[in-house]
């Protein structure tokens, strides 16, 4: 007898596909935990709207802005009841983009996306695009740009001072392939505090795969193996586009103009209040048994200590940690100087709130695991504002399209594999800023290793001026004899970020708090330093996910946030990933699959074979013999079964 659904069962907002086996049964009124699609576009009817409820959001980065968005769209709150607090004088947090052609533009980072950033697209399909007619969304604009301008790179890896290195395959030996496969199979719980270099062989860390991976995602050898594993699952569908970056799509402009500006306009039109020059550093929390309720926000407002009261029905959303806190700036003639300690950011930093929460209870995690080693989490980026020069001429040789055409330029970063700094640079579609003059290009440069002397400039990157970093770039491009001409027509703005990859530092269970920590009645934590079921960090999508989970939980909305896109389970993804890992050669057993599925409905899921038909049939039998032993009974039985099955399929096709 079928059991009726249990109406009293606890409703789970955050889905976890790996928690259990899912199958259809009466109590499953909701879709599978990682389902995406139109059925997930439902708007819940708010069941516990409270008159006079206020919402306080600490931090105006993408997570904070997303929290306000979802409280309005899905929670039914009025915008005027939502206040965003920020220590800066402009919204966006780490999603910055500023400057002008005279002084130089600056972007501390950029945004590379793929198609299954489902939380990002869920939000931006309802946000008006700034440069399209009314009714067209940011998602519509994004599709318009990328659908008509495919992204790829023709010079993804370089070496030997201006030569393109062969990046056509991932360059993995069979044993190195198995290292990755074993990592995919490992349980998450077994990887606490394990580093990448502790797991992989030294040779793996010199492969094309690792240079492509570490430069695209900004991983260091000493960082979290667990996070790398989660990235493998999250981007498994993109592995075969890792070499030439054809798996990526990019925004029209920089991250601030493409995402922050339209979203802030959307929120302000609905009455959301943004209060600047307000640094929240602690929360007053009333504890009653296992219950914890925020009663006040302690902040410095225009430098003065202030207590902002929080009512019993109000909700608070707080950002934990900051990857761009303490950024030190430099320019053509100035070296950036860090003002933060190498192991302690200080009480006036954006880490103060999380630090003070962690003192109250272990449920708030261990922030020192992330901020406590600046040498392990720091790297530097440089924005170049370029007039025509030998650098621009070299760029044209390496680009997919003319840099001034408005179309894809480098298609993503170009990495110098023999750079002591592991230096990369990129030129996105131009203009990168809406007000950018037609004869100006904006390039972005970054490097991962901050303790090595440059190959040309014999200093670590943080000790260099903008002119010296340009010289190092020109050396790796093979145009160091033209440095003076490049410098004369280029402006560099430097950003040295001590915590930019702090979220990648080795961690264990409990180091990051949950979005809504146990017992918290009106507090949600957001951003890059909170625990989610299977998602990664360092993406806009993951930040938005934390905001959605927090909003739906605190407002009691019966709407679920799906787990990451289920493409990692798709047999097509697994097959093409296996081929990519095997350097685009048929993987062991692939020819057997072709022999089995040839001329069936499912034949299209297999990558084309490089062999002639007669040759691949022989090789398929060779693979089977290798797996089972040529003289064994199992080989004979399976070979006969394959042939019988093929004959049966053929005879069915001949029937009228």
N, C-alpha and C positions, 0 to 999 in steps of 0.2 A: 504494500500500500504506500502511495506517495505521501510524504510528510508535508504538511502545509508550512509555508515560510514563517519564521519566527519574527513577529513584529517588534519584539523587545530586544532583538540582538543589536549589539553596539554597531553603529554605522562607522565604517572606516573611510576616512577622507583620502588618505594617501595609500595608493595601491602598491602592492609588491607581488609581482608575477612569480618570484622565486619562493614565495612562502609556502605554497602547496600546489597540488595537482588540481586544475580547474576542469570541471565538466558540467554539462547541462543537467540541472536538477531543479526541483520545484522551488527550493529556497533561493536560487540564483535569479533574482529579479533584475540584477544589474549585469551589464556586458562583461566579457573577460577583462581582467585587470589591466591589460596593455592595449585594449582596443582603441583605435583612433578612427575618426570619421564623423559624418554628419550626426549620427546618433548621440555623439558626445556634446552636441551644441545646445543641449537643453538649458533653459534658464530655470533655476530652482525658485520655488515660491518661498520667500523668507518666512520662517515659522516663528521666529522669536525677535522680531523687530521691537526695539525698546525706544519709547519716546524720550528724546533728549540725549540719547547715547552719542558720545563723542569718540572719535578715533584719533590716536596720536601715532604718527609714523616718524621714527628716528632714522634719518638718512634719505636723501632724494636721488639715490642711484636707481638703477632699473628695478631693483626689488621693491624699494619703497614706492616708486611710481606705480608699479604693477599692483601693489597692495591697495592703493587708492582706487585704481581702475576696477579691480574685482569687487571691492566693497560697493562701488556704485552700480556696476553692470549686473553682478550676480547677487549682491547682498541687499540691493534696494536702498542703500544709505544715501542721504543727501550730501552732495559735495561740500556744502558749507559746514558740515559737521566733521570734516576731515581736515586735520592740520599736519603738514609735513615740516619737521624741524631739521635744519641742516647747518653745520658749522661754517660752510662756505657762503659765497655770495651769488652762487649760480647753481641751478639744478644739474643733475646728471651723474654726480659722483665720479666714478672712474671712466665713464663714457664722455670724454672731453673732446674738444676740438675748437681751437681759437686762433687768433692772430690775424695778420694782414701781410700783403706782399712786401711792404716796406721793412717791417721789423722781423718778418718770418712767421710762418704758421707753426703750430705745434699740436701734435696728437701723441698721447702717451702710448696708444695702442690702436688696434684696428679690429674689425669684425669680419670673420670668415664663417659662413654658415653652411648647413646642408639642408636638404628638403624636410627632414623629420625633426626640426626644432618645433615641436607641436605646441608647446605653451606660448612661444614667441608669436607664432602665426595665429594662434587662437586670439591673442590680444590685439595684434596689429591689423587683423582683418576688420576690426571695429573702430579703428582710429583713422581719421581723415588725413589723406596725403596733402602736403602743403602745396604741391605744384600741379595737382590734377583737379578737375572740376569736382564740385560737391557730390558726395556719394562714392567717390573712389578712395579706397583705403591705402594705407602704407603697404599692405601686402599686394594690392593691385599694382602699385608703383614698382615694387620689388620684382614682381613677375614680369612687368613690362620691360624693365631694364635687362633682366637676366635671360628671359626667353628669347630675346632678340640679339643677344651678345654672349655666345658660349664662352665659358671660362676654361682655360688650360694654359700650361706653361711649356715653353720650348727650351728653357734653360734653367730648370729647377735646381740643379746642382752644378757648381763650378769649382775649378781648382787650377793650379799651375798658372796663376796670374792671367786670368782672362779666358781660359779654355773651359768649354762645357764638358762636364764629366758625364759619362754614360749613366743615365738614370732610368733607362727603359724598364728595368726590373728591380725588385727589392734586394737582389744580391744575397739571398740567404742560402746557406748550405743545408743539406738535409737535416743535420743535427740541430742547426739553428732554427729551422722550421719547427722541429719538435719542441724546442724550448718555448716557442710561442703557443703551440697547441697545448702543451702541458699547463701553461699559465691560464689559458682559457678554461681548462677543465678544473682548475683548483677552486676550492671553496673560499669565499671571501673571508670567512672566519679564521682561516689558516695563514693569513698574510699580515697580521698585525705587526707594525713596526719593521717590516722587511723592506729593504731598499732595492732598487733596480739593479745596482751593481753587485749586490749579494746573490742575486738569482741568476743573472745572465752571465755567459762566458765572456771573457775579454774580447774575443773575436766578434761576437755579436754586436758589441758597442762600436765597431768600426764599419759596419755594413751600411749599404745604401738605406736599408729600412730604418736604421737608428738615426741616421742623419736627417732623413725625411721626417721621421716621427718627432724627434726631439726639437727640431727647429720649427715645425708646424705648431706643436702644442706646448712648447717651452718647458720640456722635461729636462731635469738634470740627472746625472747618473746616481746621485746620492739620495734621490727623492723616492716617493712612495711607490712600491711595486703594486700595492692594492689599487692605487689610483690609476696606474697604467693599465691594469687588468680591466677596470671599469671602463676606461676609454676604449679598450679593444672591443668590448661588447657594444658600447654606444655607437662606435663608428665602424663596426664590422662590414656594414653594407658599402662603406666608402674605401675599403682597403684597395680595391682594384683601380681606384682613382687617386691613390696616394702619390704615385710617381709624378704624374703630370698635372695634378690638382684639378682634374676635370670633375671631381666630386663636389667642388665648392661653388657657392654663389655669394656674390658680394653686393653690398648696398650701393646706392647711387653716389652718395657723398660720404663724408666721415661719419663716425658713430654718433656724434652729437647732433649734427644737422639731419641725419637720416632717421634717428629714433627718438632722441630726447625732445627735440623741439616740437614735433607733432604730438607726442604724448603729453607733454606739459600743456600745450594749447588745449588739448582735449579735456584735461582735468580742470584747468582754470575756467574754461567755458562752463563747467558744471559746478563751479563755486569752491573748489578745493583751495585751501589757504597754504601758502608756502612761507615759512618764517625762517629767515636767514640769520647768520651770526649767532647761532644757538647750538652750543656743544653739550649734548646730554652725556653725562659721565657716570650716572648711577640711577638706580630705581629703588624707591622705598617699597618693600614688599611685606604685606601682612601674612603671617603664617598661622593657619588654624588646622591642626592635625596634619594631614597630608596635602592640604589645600594651600596654594600660594596666590595672592592677589596683589597686583600693583596698585599702590595708593597715591604715588607721586613720582614725578620725573625730576631728578636733580640735574640742573644744567647751568652753564654760564651763558647768559644772554647779554650780548654786547660787553662781555668781560665781567659781568656781575653775577654772583651766585644767586640762583633763582630756583624756587620749588614750584613746579607746575602740578596742581592737584589733579588726580585721576579718580573719577567717580566709580562707584561699584559696578556700574553697568557699562563703563567705558572700556575700550580695548586699546592695547599698545602693541606696536610692531617695531622691533628694534633690530638694527644691523649689528652683527657681531664681527669685530675685526675690520680691517681695511687693507686691501692689497696695494693701494696707492698712497696710503698714509706716509707722511714724512718724505715725500718726493723732493729731491734736491735738483735745482735747475742750473744750467750753464748755457753758454752761447759760443760764438766763434772764438772768443779770447778768454773765456771764463770756465774754470773747472767746477763741476758741482760739488758741494760740500755737505755731507750728511750731518744733520743736527740731532739724530736719534742715536741712542746707544746700540751697540751690536747685540745686546742680549736683553735690553729693557727699554721699551719705547717711551716710558714716562707717563705721568698722570695727565698731561695735557694732550695726549694723542687720541686718535679714534679707536684705540684698543682699550681705553680706560673703562668704558662701559662694560665690556665683556669681562675684563679683569675683576671689576668690582662685583659683578654677578657671580663669577666663579668662586669668590670668597664666601658667598652666602650658602652655596650647596654644590655637591658634586654633580647634580643634574645639569648644571650649566657648563660642564666640560672643563678642559684644561687649555686655556689660550696660550700658555707659555710653550706648548708643544709646537706652535706655529710661529709666534713672534720671536722666539728665543734664540734664533740663529740667523742673523742677517746675512752672514757670509754664504749661507746655504740657500737663501731665498731671493737674493738681489740680482737684478740685471739692469742694463741701461738701454734706453732708446733715444734715437736722434731723428728729428724731423728736418728735412732739407727743403728749402724753398729755392727753386732753381730757375735761373734764366738760361738761355742757350749757351752751351759750353761743351767741351770734350766729353764731360760726363753724360750729357744728354745725347750726344752722338753715339756713345757706347751703348747707352740704354736702348736706342733704336735698334741696334743689332740684336739685342737679346729679347725684344718684345714681340708679342703676337701681332699687334697692330701699332701703327704710328702713335706715339704717346699723346699727340695733340688731336687725335681723331675722335675722342670721346668714348672710344671702345676699350675693351680689355687691353691692358698694357703687358705687364709681366705675368698676369694671371695668378699672382700670389708671390710669396717670398722666394728669392734666389739665395741659396746658402753656399758659402765657401767652405768646403769640407776640409781644406788644409789651413783654415784660419785658426790661429791660436785662441782667438776669442769666440770661435764658432759664430762668425758674423754673417748676418743675412740682411738683404734689403729688398724693398718692393716699391712698385709704382702702380697704384690702383687706377681705375678709370679717372680721367681728368675732365672737368675740374673736380678736385676733391673737396673744395669749399664753394658754395654758391657764388661768392663774390670774387673768385679767383680770376685774375686777368688771363687772357688767351695765350700770352707768351710765357706764362709761369707754370712750372710743374712742381708738385709736392711729392717727395719721396720719403719713405720711412725706413730707418736703419735700426737694427737691434742686434745685440750679442748676448751670449749666455754665460761665458766664463769671464769673471771679473778679476781673477787673481793672476792671469797670465800676461806677459808682455806681448805686444803686438808683433806681427812678423816684420813690419816696416817701421812702425813707431815703437821703439823699445820701452814701452810703458804699459801698465794695465789700462784698460779702457777708462775706468773712473778717474784716472790721473791725467786724462787727455782733454785738451780744448776741442772745440768744434773743428777748428782747422786741422788739428792732428788726426781726428777721426775721419775727416774727409780724405786726408792723405792715405790713411790705412785702407779705406775703401778703394781709392784710385789704384793703389798697389795691387789689390786682389783683382781688379778689373784690367790690369796691365797697362794703365795709363798714368803711372806715377810721374812720368816725365812731363805731364801737363797739369800737375797739381795747381800751380799758380793761376793758370787760366780758369780752372774749375772754381777755386776759392774766390776769385774776383767776381764770379757771377752766381755765387751760392751763399745762402744764409743757413746756419745750423742752430737749432735750439735743442738743448740736451735735457734729458729727464732720467735721473738715477733713482731707481725705486727699490728701497730696501726690503719690501715685503711682497713684491709683485708675484712671486710664486710660493708664498708662505702656505697656501692651501695644499700644495703638493708635498709638503714635508711629511716624513714618515709618521704614521698615526696608528692608534689602536682603538678598539671599541671604547666608547665613553669619552674620548678626547673632544669630540664635537657634540654639542647639545642637539636634541631633537627640535624640530620646528616649534612645536608646543611641548615644552618640557613637562615631565610628569607632575601632575597636581596644579599646574598653572591654569588659572581660570580666565585670565584676560590678557595674557602675554604670549606673543609669537615672536620667534627669532628668524631672521632672514639672511640671505646672501650666500657667500662662498664658504662659510665656516660652520654650517649646520648639517646635521645628518639627514640624508634621504635614503630611500630603500635601495635603489640601484643606479641613480643618476650620478653624473660626474660633476665637476666644478670647473670654474674658469670659463663659463659660457653665459650669455644672456639668458638662454633657455633655462638653465638650472636655477638662476636667481629668481626668475619669474615663477618657476615651480614652487620654490619655498614660500613665496608670497601667496600663491593660490592655496597651498595647503593651510597656511596660517589663517587666511580669510575664511575659508570654508569651515575650518574647525572652530574658530572663536565665534563666528556668527551662527553656528549650528546649521549650516546649509547641507541639505541632503544631495550633494553633488560630489562626485569623486574626481580626483586628479589621476588620470591614467599613468601607469608605469611608463618607462621609456618605450619608444617605438618598438614593436615586436619584430622588426626586420631581422634581428639576429637569429631568430628561429626559422626564418624562411629558407627552404632548401636551396633556392636559387642564390641567396646570399652566401650560404655555406659553400656551395660549389664554386662560385666565382672567387670567393676569398681563398679557397684551397688552391685554385689555379694561380692566383696572384702571389701567394706565399711560395709557390713552387716556381717562381720566376717565369710565369706565363707558359710553363710547360705542363702537359697533362700530368695530373697528380696520380699517385699510385691507386690503381683501381678505376681510373676515369674511363679508360678504354673498355673495361668490362661493362660499365654503366652504358656506354654507347652501344655495345653489342646487345645488351638487354633491351634498351629503350629505342633503338633505331627503328624509325618508321612507326612509332606509337604516338599517341596524343602528347605524351610527356617528353618527347625528344627535344623540344625547344628549350628545356631548362638547362641543357648541357652546352658548355662552350664548344665551338667548332674545333675539330681536331686538325693538326697540321699535316697529318699523313694522308696518303691515298687510301681508298677504302680497303683494298687488299692488304695493304701494309698494316693498317690499324687493327684488322681482324687477327693477324698473326701476333701482333704485339699484345693484344688483349689476352690471347691464350698464354703468351709469355708471362704477363702479369699474374694470371691465375696460377700458373705453374710456380712462379716465384713465391706466391703467398701460401700455396698448399703443398708444393712438392710435385714435380712432374710425374713421378711414378706412383704417386699415392692413389688410393681408391677414391678419396674425396675429390681429387682433381678430375678423375674420370667421370664420377657421378655428376659433379656440377657442370663440367663441360657438356656432357650429354643433355643435362636438363636445360641449359641455355639453348642448345641447338634445337631441342624438341619444342621449346617455347617459341623460338623464332619461326619454326616451320608451322606451328599452329596459327601464329599471327598471320603468316603469309597466306595460309590456306583460307583463312577467314576473309582476307582482302579480295580473294579471287571469286568468292561466292557472289552470285547475282543479287 
